[in-house]
Amino acid sequence: MPVSLDPASAYDPVSLSVLRLTHDGLTAFERAAASGGAQLVPNLATSLPRPADAGRTYTFRVRAGIRYATGEPVRPADFRRGLERVFSSRSSAASLYTALEGAPACARRPRRCDLSAGVAADARAGTVTFHLTEPDHELPNKLALPLAAPAPPDAPTRASPGRSVTGTGAYTIASYVPGRQLKLVRNPHFREWSGAARPGGYPDEIVFALGVSDARQLRDVARGDADVAYFPPAEKLAPLRSRYATRLHTNPGPTLWYLGLNTHVRPFDDVRVRRALNYAVDRMTVVRSSGGAFGARPTCQIMPPGLPGHRRYCPYHHDLARARRLVAASGTRGGRVVVWSSPRGVAWMSPVISALRQLGYHTRIRFAGQDQPWINGLPRRIIIQAAQQARVAEYPAASTMVQPFTCRASTPNLPSFCDRAIDHAIDRALKLQPSDPHAAGDLWARIDSIIVDRAAAVPLANPRRIDFLSKRVGNYQYHPLWGMLLDQLWVR
């Protein structure tokens, strides 16, 4: 598996773990276990500013004395350079920052990206001011992501595979052998300026062994030859639980598995069919294929537990007779349905295929690619009826989960569900969030229930994050967004 060592690049779970240890942004999500980790706190900024100009201007003061792992000081202009590299590298995550002045031009001409109008750096005052073309009340949250980390002057204009960009975190990259090993050591220039945002780490070294099979990972951790195994496969959970129950940790993650539906083509342009599939699918079969309740929990809704705005809501219970009546009323029984999936998603797509066939549809499954971005790689001429999907909250906000169900989220292969009333409600919730988060949470819950009632998709399960530790590891802490806090582990 390739590892991205550059915040401007797209990244996998291992890359994210590395970047969170080595890079910082102006803001951060409190590095605390349980629900406290959703709290936004200042990081490289001295405080969280109040937005000006009706939410279109934010000014952050940069902490004095912060240095990169090379010893070079962090300058206000480095934050603009970091975001320009996101656009120059053609990262799909650049869409998070499209409200910045100059962002549309950067999207059109990435190699000539210039965000000087949108990110104004004042070296004398030690400030960075963000100018937006429209209000973005979640900009401080987005600046907590590794994408928004500052980039020193010697950073390449675009991300390069395998090349690292130095950061300000408690750790720095000591060596990297692609496909084999990545080693982090303490950053000699790090100082703990904020325990909530960036505490110091306990281990002197953190070594990632790359390209290791699932079986080898579990065997090495069981023997004590390694200390941590991420994401054990579902079929291995039962024997692990029977032998190493105290060393296996499961926690809810901000993730949704669901079947995406093209509500613009038959048969899913009929809400009765969409509701019928929600009634027909056996979500517990999905859960059993993922290691049982230890590995996933069934869900009927879009919002995962733990996110602001989550209120438990499930109007669909397994009822095949009711589902068949809805299909009969729609007059679509006997139609053809193609469900697209990545090979890795077959286990939790099988109950969906079974439900469609039980409803009388001639159903087959097609495969494209190994991982989640595969849909966007299909030729534009292919129109998808239904597809395996997963949604992971990029930061702890309800908006990150409902985004695929807005009129602005269409892709050529799988046009999104579109209801202008829902889009307007989302805009109201975003505006309400800074001043009255509780009322905004109630509105997000209402939006979630409307999307579910309209059957815009078929929510299936919320997978859980599973960590397997060696017997010498202690002080395990789980962050609701970042997962296991590697730098807080004790190794005896």
DOKEGU-366387 format. One line per 8 residues: their letters; for each residue y negated, x negated, z negated of C-alpha. Coordinates in pm, 1 decimal, always signed. Layout:
REM residues N
a	Y:X:Z  ...
END
This chain:
REM residues 492
mpvsldpa	+0.0:+0.0:+0.0  -339.5:-149.0:+94.0  -591.5:-166.3:-188.4  -963.9:-119.7:-134.4  -1171.2:-362.2:-339.6  -1499.2:-230.5:-201.4  -1677.3:+73.9:-353.0  -1801.7:+177.9:-6.6
saydpvsl	-1447.7:+233.9:+123.4  -1207.2:+523.4:+90.4  -957.7:+453.4:-185.2  -619.6:+538.9:-332.8  -537.9:+582.6:-706.7  -481.2:+208.6:-761.7  -809.4:+122.9:-589.4  -993.6:+376.8:-803.5
svlrlthd	-844.7:+226.9:-1120.5  -967.6:-117.0:-1012.8  -1316.1:-4.5:-910.7  -1372.5:+184.1:-1236.1  -1295.1:-135.0:-1427.3  -1511.9:-361.6:-1212.6  -1810.9:-148.3:-1104.7  -2077.0:+66.9:-1268.4
gltafera	-2334.0:+319.1:-1149.4  -2666.0:+438.3:-1285.8  -2476.1:+715.2:-1465.7  -2121.7:+755.2:-1595.7  -1887.8:+1011.4:-1742.0  -1833.6:+933.4:-2106.7  -1527.7:+714.2:-2142.8  -1372.9:+933.4:-2406.5
aasggaql	-1036.6:+1100.3:-2426.8  -985.6:+1476.2:-2393.5  -1271.7:+1708.8:-2300.2  -1545.5:+1465.6:-2401.6  -1494.2:+1272.4:-2080.5  -1674.3:+1539.2:-1880.3  -2006.1:+1452.6:-2047.9  -2253.1:+1270.6:-1821.0
vpnlatsl	-2426.9:+974.9:-1988.6  -2661.5:+696.5:-1871.6  -2489.3:+375.0:-1765.1  -2692.7:+113.7:-1575.7  -2988.0:+348.3:-1624.6  -3156.2:+363.5:-1964.6  -3157.7:+745.1:-1971.5  -3087.0:+1056.2:-1768.9
prpadagr	-3414.4:+1164.3:-1604.5  -3546.8:+1514.4:-1563.0  -3567.5:+1608.7:-1195.5  -3914.0:+1651.1:-1047.1  -4041.2:+1831.0:-739.2  -3810.4:+2131.3:-794.9  -3499.5:+1910.9:-806.6  -3587.3:+1691.1:-507.4
tytfrvra	-3690.8:+1374.6:-695.6  -3507.9:+1169.4:-960.2  -3642.0:+845.8:-1109.1  -3407.9:+617.3:-1304.3  -3512.1:+312.0:-1504.1  -3260.1:+27.8:-1466.0  -3146.2:-152.8:-1780.3  -3287.8:-502.7:-1813.6
giryatge	-3057.7:-802.6:-1829.5  -2758.1:-655.2:-1644.9  -2575.9:-914.9:-1433.5  -2296.6:-913.9:-1180.6  -1977.9:-1108.4:-1253.6  -2130.6:-1395.7:-1052.3  -2422.0:-1417.4:-1296.4  -2673.2:-1280.3:-1046.5
pvrpadfr	-2910.1:-1017.6:-1191.5  -2893.7:-655.2:-1081.1  -3208.2:-545.7:-895.9  -3330.4:-190.6:-822.7  -3294.8:-249.7:-446.3  -2921.0:-311.6:-494.1  -2864.2:+60.4:-551.2  -3010.1:+145.6:-210.6
rglervfs	-2796.5:-124.8:-50.4  -2485.1:+17.3:-213.8  -2543.4:+365.4:-71.3  -2639.8:+231.8:+271.4  -2302.1:+56.7:+283.7  -2128.2:+392.1:+223.3  -2284.9:+524.7:+544.8  -2243.2:+197.1:+735.5
srssaasl	-1871.4:+196.4:+649.3  -1836.1:+552.0:+786.4  -1688.5:+669.3:+458.3  -1607.2:+1039.7:+451.9  -1760.3:+1043.0:+103.4  -2104.2:+986.7:+257.7  -2118.9:+1367.1:+275.0  -2194.0:+1363.4:-99.7
ytalegap	-2532.2:+1202.5:-32.7  -2653.9:+1391.0:+275.9  -2951.0:+1537.5:+85.9  -3113.3:+1191.4:+66.2  -3410.0:+1140.6:+296.7  -3286.5:+930.7:+585.6  -2922.2:+1032.0:+538.4  -2895.7:+1237.2:+862.5
acarrprr	-3012.6:+936.9:+1065.8  -2762.6:+715.3:+880.6  -2484.1:+960.0:+964.0  -2577.9:+947.9:+1333.9  -2628.1:+569.8:+1347.2  -2424.1:+419.5:+1061.1  -2475.2:+57.4:+1163.8  -2852.1:+99.3:+1145.0
cdlsagva	-2855.9:+291.1:+820.1  -3190.3:+270.5:+639.9  -3231.0:+473.9:+320.7  -3563.0:+321.9:+215.4  -3728.0:+665.8:+236.2  -3458.7:+827.1:+25.7  -3396.1:+549.0:-230.0  -3720.5:+379.5:-331.3
adaragtv	-3680.5:+63.1:-541.3  -3963.1:-70.1:-755.3  -3876.1:-419.8:-879.4  -4187.0:-452.6:-1097.0  -4133.5:-122.2:-1277.0  -3755.1:-163.4:-1275.4  -3699.0:+184.2:-1133.7  -3500.9:+354.1:-858.1
tfhltepd	-3635.9:+684.2:-724.4  -3424.5:+920.2:-516.0  -3609.3:+1147.4:-272.7  -3414.8:+1445.7:-141.4  -3480.8:+1682.8:+146.6  -3341.8:+1969.3:-62.5  -3258.1:+2008.1:-431.1  -2929.2:+1858.3:-545.4
helpnkla	-2879.6:+1931.7:-913.4  -2551.7:+1736.8:-914.1  -2695.0:+1409.2:-783.8  -2670.1:+1244.3:-1130.2  -2296.7:+1330.0:-1131.7  -2249.1:+1180.7:-785.2  -2423.7:+860.6:-892.3  -2147.3:+809.3:-1151.9
lplaapap	-1888.3:+749.7:-877.1  -1794.1:+393.8:-771.7  -1948.5:+472.7:-431.0  -2294.5:+456.7:-587.6  -2246.1:+116.1:-754.7  -2512.1:-144.8:-675.5  -2432.1:-404.1:-409.7  -2566.9:-761.2:-439.3
pdaptras	-2764.6:-915.9:-150.2  -2464.8:-1114.5:-24.2  -2247.1:-803.1:+16.8  -2145.4:-745.7:+381.4  -2325.7:-461.1:+557.5  -1997.3:-274.3:+593.0  -1678.7:-266.1:+390.6  -1414.7:-515.6:+503.0
pgrsvtgt	-1040.4:-463.4:+437.9  -922.9:-681.0:+151.8  -1268.9:-822.5:+77.6  -1408.1:-758.0:-268.5  -1767.3:-688.4:-367.3  -1866.0:-812.2:-710.6  -1960.9:-560.8:-978.3  -2097.8:-537.1:-1331.2
gaytiasy	-1796.0:-396.9:-1517.8  -1601.7:-545.4:-1805.9  -1352.0:-695.0:-1557.8  -1372.2:-884.7:-1232.3  -1119.5:-964.5:-960.5  -960.6:-1307.2:-1011.8  -711.9:-1297.6:-723.7  -567.7:-1064.4:-464.6
vpgrqlkl	-254.2:-1111.1:-256.0  -231.7:-810.3:-17.6  +81.5:-609.4:-72.7  +189.2:-819.6:-369.8  -51.4:-862.8:-659.9  -404.3:-796.9:-782.8  -530.0:-969.1:-1096.7  -834.5:-875.6:-1305.3
vrnphfre	-986.1:-1091.3:-1580.2  -1279.1:-1042.1:-1812.3  -1624.7:-1055.5:-1657.0  -1792.5:-1352.8:-1831.6  -2137.9:-1195.4:-1787.0  -2048.1:-852.6:-1918.6  -2208.3:-722.2:-2234.1  -2150.2:-385.3:-2390.3
wsgaarpg	-2477.1:-201.2:-2336.4  -2332.8:+147.9:-2390.6  -2010.5:+223.3:-2572.0  -2004.1:+577.0:-2431.4  -2048.1:+470.3:-2068.4  -1899.3:+121.8:-2058.8  -1708.0:-2.9:-2365.6  -1559.5:-348.6:-2364.9
gypdeivf	-1191.8:-379.2:-2277.5  -903.0:-499.4:-2493.0  -666.3:-680.4:-2250.7  -769.6:-1029.0:-2135.7  -592.7:-973.3:-1803.4  -480.4:-668.6:-1606.9  -228.1:-742.1:-1331.4  -129.7:-483.5:-1069.7
algvsdar	+205.1:-544.8:-898.6  +177.2:-395.5:-549.1  +441.4:-272.1:-309.1  +693.2:-208.9:-587.8  +936.8:+80.9:-542.1  +938.2:+374.4:-785.6  +1283.0:+273.5:-915.1  +1171.3:-85.6:-975.6
qlrdvarg	+854.5:+27.0:-1157.8  +1048.8:+247.3:-1396.1  +1316.0:-16.2:-1456.1  +1059.9:-289.0:-1529.9  +864.0:-71.9:-1773.4  +1181.3:+42.9:-1949.4  +1286.4:-320.9:-1997.5  +940.4:-436.9:-2102.7
dadvayfp	+890.8:-656.9:-1795.1  +587.2:-441.6:-1707.9  +370.8:-216.4:-1922.4  +258.8:+82.8:-1712.6  +412.1:+292.6:-1433.2  +194.5:+551.4:-1261.5  +319.1:+885.8:-1129.9  +699.1:+868.8:-1179.6
paeklapl	+873.9:+1080.5:-911.1  +972.6:+1432.9:-1016.1  +1347.5:+1370.5:-991.2  +1317.8:+1087.5:-1247.3  +1140.9:+1289.4:-1515.3  +1445.6:+1445.2:-1683.6  +1626.9:+1114.3:-1754.6  +1300.2:+953.8:-1864.4
rsryatrl	+1229.0:+1236.0:-2108.6  +1576.0:+1215.3:-2257.4  +1560.2:+839.0:-2319.1  +1190.8:+751.7:-2356.7  +1017.3:+1069.7:-2473.1  +761.3:+889.8:-2692.6  +662.0:+656.1:-2408.5  +608.7:+924.3:-2145.4
htnpgptl	+270.4:+1098.4:-2137.8  +177.7:+1408.8:-1938.1  -173.2:+1547.4:-1906.6  -354.0:+1807.7:-1696.3  -544.9:+1669.7:-1399.2  -833.8:+1820.6:-1200.3  -605.6:+1886.5:-901.4  -492.9:+2193.3:-708.5
wylglnth	-200.6:+2220.3:-467.3  -247.8:+2509.5:-228.9  -171.2:+2647.1:+115.4  -482.5:+2645.7:+331.8  -510.2:+2950.5:+559.3  -697.4:+2993.8:+885.2  -860.7:+3330.4:+820.0  -989.7:+3340.0:+1178.3
vrpfddvr	-650.3:+3375.0:+1355.7  -346.6:+3605.8:+1328.6  -184.2:+3687.1:+1101.9  -411.8:+3544.7:+831.8  -727.1:+3710.2:+965.8  -594.5:+4019.7:+783.8  -656.7:+4011.9:+408.4  -342.2:+4221.9:+353.0
vrralnya	-127.4:+3942.0:+494.8  -302.8:+3680.0:+284.6  -249.9:+3887.1:-29.6  +110.0:+3954.7:+68.4  +184.0:+3581.8:+85.3  +21.1:+3533.4:-255.2  +256.4:+3796.9:-397.7  +564.6:+3670.4:-211.9
vdrmtvvr	+556.1:+3298.8:-290.2  +754.8:+3189.0:-594.8  +524.4:+2944.2:-771.0  +785.0:+2855.7:-1031.3  +997.7:+2708.6:-752.6  +704.3:+2481.6:-668.7  +685.9:+2377.0:-1033.0  +1061.4:+2310.2:-1053.4
ssggafga	+1037.6:+2085.6:-746.9  +775.5:+1879.3:-933.5  +974.7:+1806.9:-1248.1  +927.7:+2140.7:-1421.4  +647.0:+2223.7:-1662.4  +624.6:+1855.5:-1752.9  +509.5:+1772.4:-1397.9  +308.9:+2078.2:-1289.4
rptcqimp	+193.8:+2424.7:-1392.4  +182.8:+2732.7:-1167.1  -157.1:+2876.4:-1078.9  -305.6:+3166.1:-882.4  -664.3:+3037.9:-887.7  -882.2:+2766.9:-739.4  -1035.7:+2621.7:-1056.9  -804.8:+2384.6:-1251.2
pglpghrr	-800.4:+2394.1:-1632.4  -1051.2:+2162.3:-1796.3  -1331.7:+2204.4:-1545.0  -1651.0:+2387.1:-1645.1  -1616.1:+2740.0:-1511.3  -1240.3:+2769.4:-1557.2  -1137.6:+3109.5:-1690.9  -769.6:+3195.6:-1655.8
ycpyhhdl	-726.7:+3450.4:-1376.5  -406.4:+3549.2:-1193.1  -387.5:+3886.7:-1015.1  -78.4:+3782.6:-817.1  +266.1:+3799.7:-971.8  +587.1:+3743.4:-780.0  +645.1:+4086.1:-619.4  +829.6:+4068.7:-287.3
ararrlva	+850.6:+4447.2:-244.9  +474.7:+4486.3:-273.7  +422.8:+4192.8:-37.4  +648.3:+4354.0:+226.8  +455.1:+4680.6:+206.5  +129.6:+4496.3:+272.5  +279.1:+4318.1:+575.1  +416.6:+4647.3:+710.1
asgtrggr	+70.6:+4804.3:+681.6  -80.8:+4509.7:+870.6  +154.1:+4551.6:+1167.7  +206.9:+4174.1:+1195.6  +572.8:+4152.5:+1094.2  +772.5:+3945.6:+1342.5  +482.6:+3720.3:+1436.3  +509.5:+3343.4:+1461.7
vvvwsspr	+366.8:+3114.2:+1195.4  +354.3:+2734.6:+1199.5  +292.3:+2561.9:+867.5  +169.8:+2202.5:+882.0  +268.3:+1956.9:+610.9  +281.8:+1587.8:+542.1  +639.3:+1462.9:+484.0  +561.0:+1401.9:+117.4
gvawmspv	+467.1:+1767.7:+68.7  +795.0:+1919.2:+187.6  +927.7:+1994.3:-162.5  +639.0:+2218.9:-259.4  +604.2:+2369.4:+89.7  +965.0:+2497.8:+92.6  +886.6:+2804.4:-125.5  +601.6:+2891.1:+112.1
isalrqlg	+828.3:+2872.3:+417.8  +1086.8:+3084.2:+236.2  +826.0:+3347.8:+144.0  +697.2:+3374.7:+500.9  +1048.9:+3422.6:+635.0  +1124.9:+3685.7:+370.9  +815.4:+3871.5:+489.7  +956.3:+3880.3:+841.7
yhtrirfa	+760.7:+3601.3:+1011.9  +927.0:+3353.8:+1248.1  +823.5:+3042.5:+1061.1  +862.8:+2672.9:+1123.9  +715.7:+2359.9:+968.9  +548.3:+2072.4:+1150.8  +464.4:+1728.9:+1017.9  +162.2:+1509.8:+1080.9
gqdqpwin	+90.2:+1190.6:+887.2  +189.6:+1074.8:+542.2  -111.8:+1149.6:+326.6  -379.2:+1406.7:+268.1  -641.4:+1312.9:+532.7  -383.1:+1388.7:+803.2  -530.1:+1726.1:+909.9  -856.3:+1573.6:+1031.0
glprriii	-658.9:+1329.9:+1246.0  -498.3:+1599.1:+1459.0  -622.0:+1654.5:+1818.2  -902.3:+1911.0:+1827.3  -702.0:+2136.3:+2060.7  -450.8:+2210.7:+1782.5  -554.9:+2516.5:+1584.0  -376.5:+2534.5:+1249.5
qaaqqarv	-260.9:+2866.9:+1105.1  -162.3:+2730.0:+764.3  -136.7:+2385.2:+608.8  -38.8:+2206.5:+291.6  -353.7:+2107.2:+104.5  -451.8:+1934.2:-217.3  -793.6:+1935.0:-378.2  -900.0:+1683.9:-644.0
aeypaast	-1228.2:+1720.1:-830.0  -1444.5:+1419.0:-741.7  -1638.8:+1469.8:-1063.9  -1613.6:+1731.3:-1342.3  -1797.9:+2017.2:-1172.2  -1678.3:+2353.5:-1045.0  -1856.8:+2302.7:-714.3  -1613.7:+2027.0:-615.1
mvqpftcr	-1326.0:+2277.2:-609.9  -1488.3:+2570.2:-426.0  -1640.0:+2356.1:-150.3  -1346.9:+2409.0:+95.5  -1406.7:+2785.7:+77.0  -1767.0:+2788.5:+196.9  -1912.3:+2855.4:+539.7  -2027.9:+2491.6:+552.4
astpnlps	-1679.1:+2342.5:+519.1  -1523.2:+2418.6:+858.4  -1315.8:+2159.1:+1042.8  -1206.2:+2187.4:+1407.1  -836.2:+2231.5:+1323.8  -860.9:+2458.7:+1019.6  -1184.8:+2661.4:+1002.4  -1280.1:+2748.9:+647.7
fcdraidh	-1296.6:+3088.9:+485.6  -1656.4:+3208.1:+522.7  -1837.9:+3467.4:+313.1  -2217.7:+3432.0:+299.3  -2229.2:+3622.1:-30.9  -2005.4:+3359.1:-191.0  -2225.8:+3081.2:-50.7  -2533.5:+3246.7:-203.3
aidralkl	-2355.3:+3279.9:-538.3  -2265.1:+2909.8:-526.7  -2631.1:+2822.5:-465.3  -2732.2:+3035.1:-766.4  -2473.0:+2867.0:-988.5  -2592.5:+2520.5:-885.7  -2954.1:+2610.3:-966.7  -2855.8:+2766.2:-1299.6
qpsdphaa	-2633.2:+2477.1:-1409.0  -2899.3:+2234.4:-1544.5  -3083.2:+2494.8:-1753.9  -2800.7:+2724.2:-1869.1  -2455.8:+2565.2:-1822.9  -2278.4:+2847.0:-2008.9  -2420.3:+3115.5:-1779.5  -2344.4:+2891.5:-1481.1
gdlwarid	-1984.3:+2860.7:-1604.9  -1951.6:+3239.2:-1612.8  -2086.5:+3258.6:-1258.1  -1846.5:+2986.4:-1137.2  -1559.5:+3184.2:-1291.6  -1676.7:+3493.8:-1104.1  -1691.7:+3297.0:-777.4  -1338.6:+3170.1:-842.0
siivdraa	-1208.1:+3523.4:-895.1  -1377.3:+3651.5:-576.7  -1217.5:+3374.2:-369.7  -881.2:+3459.6:-526.0  -924.6:+3834.9:-468.9  -1013.4:+3771.6:-105.0  -699.5:+3555.6:-81.1  -886.3:+3274.8:+94.3
avplanpr	-586.2:+3050.6:+23.4  -254.3:+3051.0:-160.0  -299.9:+2849.9:-482.9  +36.0:+2712.2:-592.6  +23.7:+2466.0:-882.3  -182.9:+2223.6:-1085.2  +10.6:+1893.8:-1089.0  -2.1:+1697.3:-1410.6
ridflskr	-69.2:+1325.1:-1443.8  +224.5:+1133.2:-1586.0  +217.1:+782.8:-1731.9  +518.6:+580.2:-1848.9  +448.2:+295.6:-2092.7  +644.4:+4.0:-2230.6  +724.3:-0.2:-2602.2  +469.1:-273.9:-2674.1
vgnyqyhp	+169.1:-68.7:-2552.3  -55.2:+122.8:-2791.8  -390.5:+304.7:-2808.3  -309.3:+526.1:-2510.8  -615.9:+731.0:-2411.8  -640.5:+984.8:-2133.2  -966.2:+1068.9:-1956.9  -979.0:+1418.7:-1799.0
lwgmlldq	-1118.8:+1278.4:-1473.3  -1019.5:+909.9:-1456.4  -674.8:+941.8:-1614.2  -529.8:+667.6:-1835.7  -792.5:+422.3:-1963.1  -621.1:+93.1:-1883.4  -889.2:-120.5:-2045.0  -841.4:+56.0:-2380.2
lwvr	-468.4:-14.5:-2408.4  -342.9:-251.0:-2677.2  -57.0:-481.3:-2589.2  +135.9:-616.8:-2886.8
END
